Amino acid sequence: MMSEVTVVWADFGGVLTPPVGTALRQVADAAGIPVTELLAGIRRLADRDGVDLLELLERGRITQREWGRRLTAELAPAWVPRIDLGDFGDHWYADRPLNRPLYEMLTGLRRRGFRLGMLTNSVREWEVHRAAMIPDQTVFDRVIKSHETGLRKPDPEIYRLAEEAFGVAPRECLLIDDTGINCSAAADSGWRTVHHVDNGTTLAALGELLG
């Protein structure tokens, strides 16, 4: 059976960039803190508010400056970062390249008539770095950012919002995402999904699904 997909939604971090684990290690190295300790501090901070990792930032409920201040306090006294964690995104995106093969695959799909969207859990203060990586985001017909909507993957509501943005049925949407839970939530909503692990498997999966 031919795929009914007409809209391809791509995540940003970890899909159009190298894995997020690489970025976290960059921050940890700049801060002089073992990456396991930095991640543990982020988890403890999130647990205090009953949220997931960067959720408060991704929902636009807290500024990066305030979040960085809280994280610094959470890490103390065992660890004192060498950088201002209020500038977390500057170190997260330092010298981070665009995943050009996948980006070019997406632009190729657009030329073939598929509509493109970016569906991303985003942080307001990180937008300047993302814009520098993709200066012309008009390749995406629609862009949905969590910090602007207050919704984030894997909220079912964000997938409904994405469908409404194009006026399409769930079966017409395909999501490329590096996080399994986001793909599972999209599949539960009736979408097709590609769990991005590496370019080879993702490009092969897209070829199989979309021709």
TORKOL-4160 file (C-alpha; in steps of 0.2 Angstrom, whole numbers, padded with zeros to 4 digits, m for minus):
211
<pt num="1" X="0000" Y="0000" Z="0000"/>
<pt num="2" X="0006" Y="0017" Z="m0005"/>
<pt num="3" X="0010" Y="0029" Z="0010"/>
<pt num="4" X="m0003" Y="0042" Z="0013"/>
<pt num="5" X="0010" Y="0054" Z="0020"/>
<pt num="6" X="0009" Y="0072" Z="0014"/>
<pt num="7" X="0018" Y="0081" Z="0028"/>
<pt num="8" X="0035" Y="0077" Z="0035"/>
<pt num="9" X="0039" Y="0085" Z="0052"/>
<pt num="10" X="0057" Y="0085" Z="0058"/>
<pt num="11" X="0063" Y="0088" Z="0075"/>
<pt num="12" X="0078" Y="0100" Z="0077"/>
<pt num="13" X="0090" Y="0095" Z="0091"/>
<pt num="14" X="0097" Y="0078" Z="0088"/>
<pt num="15" X="0090" Y="0076" Z="0071"/>
<pt num="16" X="0096" Y="0092" Z="0061"/>
<pt num="17" X="0111" Y="0092" Z="0073"/>
<pt num="18" X="0122" Y="0079" Z="0080"/>
<pt num="19" X="0116" Y="0069" Z="0095"/>
<pt num="20" X="0111" Y="0079" Z="0111"/>
<pt num="21" X="0123" Y="0069" Z="0121"/>
<pt num="22" X="0137" Y="0077" Z="0112"/>
<pt num="23" X="0131" Y="0094" Z="0116"/>
<pt num="24" X="0128" Y="0090" Z="0134"/>
<pt num="25" X="0146" Y="0084" Z="0135"/>
<pt num="26" X="0152" Y="0100" Z="0128"/>
<pt num="27" X="0143" Y="0110" Z="0142"/>
<pt num="28" X="0150" Y="0098" Z="0155"/>
<pt num="29" X="0168" Y="0100" Z="0148"/>
<pt num="30" X="0166" Y="0119" Z="0148"/>
<pt num="31" X="0160" Y="0119" Z="0166"/>
<pt num="32" X="0173" Y="0107" Z="0172"/>
<pt num="33" X="0160" Y="0095" Z="0179"/>
<pt num="34" X="0158" Y="0076" Z="0174"/>
<pt num="35" X="0144" Y="0074" Z="0162"/>
<pt num="36" X="0136" Y="0061" Z="0174"/>
<pt num="37" X="0136" Y="0074" Z="0188"/>
<pt num="38" X="0129" Y="0088" Z="0177"/>
<pt num="39" X="0115" Y="0077" Z="0171"/>
<pt num="40" X="0111" Y="0071" Z="0188"/>
<pt num="41" X="0110" Y="0089" Z="0194"/>
<pt num="42" X="0098" Y="0093" Z="0180"/>
<pt num="43" X="0087" Y="0078" Z="0184"/>
<pt num="44" X="0086" Y="0083" Z="0203"/>
<pt num="45" X="0082" Y="0101" Z="0198"/>
<pt num="46" X="0068" Y="0094" Z="0187"/>
<pt num="47" X="0062" Y="0082" Z="0200"/>
<pt num="48" X="0059" Y="0096" Z="0212"/>
<pt num="49" X="0046" Y="0104" Z="0200"/>
<pt num="50" X="0039" Y="0087" Z="0195"/>
<pt num="51" X="0044" Y="0090" Z="0177"/>
<pt num="52" X="0056" Y="0082" Z="0164"/>
<pt num="53" X="0074" Y="0088" Z="0162"/>
<pt num="54" X="0073" Y="0104" Z="0152"/>
<pt num="55" X="0054" Y="0105" Z="0152"/>
<pt num="56" X="0052" Y="0122" Z="0161"/>
<pt num="57" X="0063" Y="0130" Z="0148"/>
<pt num="58" X="0055" Y="0121" Z="0134"/>
<pt num="59" X="0038" Y="0127" Z="0140"/>
<pt num="60" X="0044" Y="0144" Z="0141"/>
<pt num="61" X="0040" Y="0145" Z="0160"/>
<pt num="62" X="0057" Y="0150" Z="0166"/>
<pt num="63" X="0071" Y="0160" Z="0158"/>
<pt num="64" X="0088" Y="0152" Z="0155"/>
<pt num="65" X="0096" Y="0164" Z="0167"/>
<pt num="66" X="0085" Y="0159" Z="0181"/>
<pt num="67" X="0086" Y="0141" Z="0177"/>
<pt num="68" X="0105" Y="0142" Z="0176"/>
<pt num="69" X="0105" Y="0150" Z="0193"/>
<pt num="70" X="0095" Y="0136" Z="0201"/>
<pt num="71" X="0106" Y="0123" Z="0193"/>
<pt num="72" X="0121" Y="0131" Z="0200"/>
<pt num="73" X="0114" Y="0130" Z="0217"/>
<pt num="74" X="0108" Y="0112" Z="0214"/>
<pt num="75" X="0126" Y="0107" Z="0210"/>
<pt num="76" X="0134" Y="0116" Z="0225"/>
<pt num="77" X="0144" Y="0113" Z="0235"/>
<pt num="78" X="0151" Y="0097" Z="0227"/>
<pt num="79" X="0153" Y="0106" Z="0210"/>
<pt num="80" X="0156" Y="0124" Z="0206"/>
<pt num="81" X="0155" Y="0127" Z="0187"/>
<pt num="82" X="0169" Y="0136" Z="0178"/>
<pt num="83" X="0156" Y="0145" Z="0167"/>
<pt num="84" X="0139" Y="0154" Z="0170"/>
<pt num="85" X="0126" Y="0141" Z="0167"/>
<pt num="86" X="0114" Y="0155" Z="0163"/>
<pt num="87" X="0123" Y="0154" Z="0146"/>
<pt num="88" X="0120" Y="0136" Z="0145"/>
<pt num="89" X="0114" Y="0137" Z="0127"/>
<pt num="90" X="0130" Y="0146" Z="0121"/>
<pt num="91" X="0140" Y="0131" Z="0126"/>
<pt num="92" X="0127" Y="0118" Z="0120"/>
<pt num="93" X="0128" Y="0125" Z="0102"/>
<pt num="94" X="0146" Y="0130" Z="0102"/>
<pt num="95" X="0153" Y="0124" Z="0085"/>
<pt num="96" X="0138" Y="0113" Z="0082"/>
<pt num="97" X="0136" Y="0108" Z="0064"/>
<pt num="98" X="0120" Y="0106" Z="0054"/>
<pt num="99" X="0116" Y="0088" Z="0049"/>
<pt num="100" X="0117" Y="0093" Z="0031"/>
<pt num="101" X="0114" Y="0076" Z="0023"/>
<pt num="102" X="0097" Y="0075" Z="0032"/>
<pt num="103" X="0093" Y="0093" Z="0029"/>
<pt num="104" X="0096" Y="0090" Z="0010"/>
<pt num="105" X="0085" Y="0075" Z="0011"/>
<pt num="106" X="0071" Y="0086" Z="0018"/>
<pt num="107" X="0073" Y="0099" Z="0004"/>
<pt num="108" X="0073" Y="0085" Z="m0009"/>
<pt num="109" X="0056" Y="0079" Z="m0002"/>
<pt num="110" X="0049" Y="0097" Z="m0003"/>
<pt num="111" X="0054" Y="0098" Z="m0021"/>
<pt num="112" X="0044" Y="0082" Z="m0023"/>
<pt num="113" X="0029" Y="0090" Z="m0016"/>
<pt num="114" X="0029" Y="0085" Z="0002"/>
<pt num="115" X="0026" Y="0099" Z="0014"/>
<pt num="116" X="0038" Y="0101" Z="0028"/>
<pt num="117" X="0037" Y="0106" Z="0046"/>
<pt num="118" X="0048" Y="0108" Z="0061"/>
<pt num="119" X="0041" Y="0102" Z="0077"/>
<pt num="120" X="0053" Y="0105" Z="0091"/>
<pt num="121" X="0055" Y="0106" Z="0110"/>
<pt num="122" X="0064" Y="0123" Z="0110"/>
<pt num="123" X="0071" Y="0136" Z="0122"/>
<pt num="124" X="0069" Y="0154" Z="0119"/>
<pt num="125" X="0087" Y="0159" Z="0122"/>
<pt num="126" X="0093" Y="0145" Z="0110"/>
<pt num="127" X="0084" Y="0152" Z="0095"/>
<pt num="128" X="0098" Y="0164" Z="0090"/>
<pt num="129" X="0110" Y="0148" Z="0088"/>
<pt num="130" X="0097" Y="0138" Z="0078"/>
<pt num="131" X="0094" Y="0153" Z="0066"/>
<pt num="132" X="0113" Y="0154" Z="0063"/>
<pt num="133" X="0113" Y="0135" Z="0059"/>
<pt num="134" X="0098" Y="0137" Z="0047"/>
<pt num="135" X="0098" Y="0155" Z="0041"/>
<pt num="136" X="0084" Y="0151" Z="0029"/>
<pt num="137" X="0070" Y="0142" Z="0038"/>
<pt num="138" X="0057" Y="0145" Z="0024"/>
<pt num="139" X="0061" Y="0128" Z="0018"/>
<pt num="140" X="0049" Y="0123" Z="0032"/>
<pt num="141" X="0031" Y="0127" Z="0028"/>
<pt num="142" X="0026" Y="0127" Z="0047"/>
<pt num="143" X="0037" Y="0129" Z="0062"/>
<pt num="144" X="0030" Y="0124" Z="0079"/>
<pt num="145" X="0041" Y="0128" Z="0094"/>
<pt num="146" X="0037" Y="0122" Z="0112"/>
<pt num="147" X="0042" Y="0138" Z="0121"/>
<pt num="148" X="0030" Y="0148" Z="0110"/>
<pt num="149" X="0015" Y="0136" Z="0112"/>
<pt num="150" X="0018" Y="0130" Z="0130"/>
<pt num="151" X="0016" Y="0113" Z="0123"/>
<pt num="152" X="0030" Y="0100" Z="0120"/>
<pt num="153" X="0032" Y="0083" Z="0114"/>
<pt num="154" X="0026" Y="0070" Z="0119"/>
<pt num="155" X="0010" Y="0080" Z="0124"/>
<pt num="156" X="m0004" Y="0073" Z="0113"/>
<pt num="157" X="m0010" Y="0091" Z="0110"/>
<pt num="158" X="0006" Y="0096" Z="0101"/>
<pt num="159" X="0002" Y="0083" Z="0088"/>
<pt num="160" X="m0015" Y="0089" Z="0086"/>
<pt num="161" X="m0009" Y="0107" Z="0084"/>
<pt num="162" X="0003" Y="0101" Z="0070"/>
<pt num="163" X="m0011" Y="0092" Z="0061"/>
<pt num="164" X="m0022" Y="0108" Z="0062"/>
<pt num="165" X="m0007" Y="0119" Z="0055"/>
<pt num="166" X="m0009" Y="0110" Z="0039"/>
<pt num="167" X="m0027" Y="0104" Z="0040"/>
<pt num="168" X="m0022" Y="0086" Z="0038"/>
<pt num="169" X="m0027" Y="0070" Z="0045"/>
<pt num="170" X="m0015" Y="0061" Z="0057"/>
<pt num="171" X="m0011" Y="0047" Z="0044"/>
<pt num="172" X="m0004" Y="0060" Z="0033"/>
<pt num="173" X="0009" Y="0066" Z="0045"/>
<pt num="174" X="0026" Y="0058" Z="0048"/>
<pt num="175" X="0038" Y="0063" Z="0062"/>
<pt num="176" X="0057" Y="0061" Z="0062"/>
<pt num="177" X="0063" Y="0062" Z="0080"/>
<pt num="178" X="0078" Y="0056" Z="0090"/>
<pt num="179" X="0068" Y="0052" Z="0106"/>
<pt num="180" X="0058" Y="0036" Z="0107"/>
<pt num="181" X="0044" Y="0043" Z="0118"/>
<pt num="182" X="0041" Y="0057" Z="0106"/>
<pt num="183" X="0039" Y="0044" Z="0092"/>
<pt num="184" X="0028" Y="0033" Z="0102"/>
<pt num="185" X="0017" Y="0047" Z="0106"/>
<pt num="186" X="0016" Y="0052" Z="0088"/>
<pt num="187" X="0012" Y="0034" Z="0083"/>
<pt num="188" X="m0002" Y="0034" Z="0096"/>
<pt num="189" X="m0009" Y="0049" Z="0088"/>
<pt num="190" X="m0010" Y="0040" Z="0071"/>
<pt num="191" X="0006" Y="0047" Z="0063"/>
<pt num="192" X="0020" Y="0037" Z="0054"/>
<pt num="193" X="0037" Y="0039" Z="0063"/>
<pt num="194" X="0055" Y="0037" Z="0060"/>
<pt num="195" X="0066" Y="0036" Z="0076"/>
<pt num="196" X="0082" Y="0044" Z="0071"/>
<pt num="197" X="0097" Y="0035" Z="0077"/>
<pt num="198" X="0109" Y="0039" Z="0063"/>
<pt num="199" X="0108" Y="0046" Z="0045"/>
<pt num="200" X="0110" Y="0029" Z="0036"/>
<pt num="201" X="0095" Y="0021" Z="0045"/>
<pt num="202" X="0084" Y="0037" Z="0044"/>
<pt num="203" X="0088" Y="0040" Z="0026"/>
<pt num="204" X="0084" Y="0022" Z="0022"/>
<pt num="205" X="0068" Y="0022" Z="0032"/>
<pt num="206" X="0062" Y="0038" Z="0023"/>
<pt num="207" X="0066" Y="0030" Z="0006"/>
<pt num="208" X="0056" Y="0015" Z="0011"/>
<pt num="209" X="0041" Y="0025" Z="0018"/>
<pt num="210" X="0041" Y="0039" Z="0005"/>
<pt num="211" X="0049" Y="0031" Z="m0010"/>
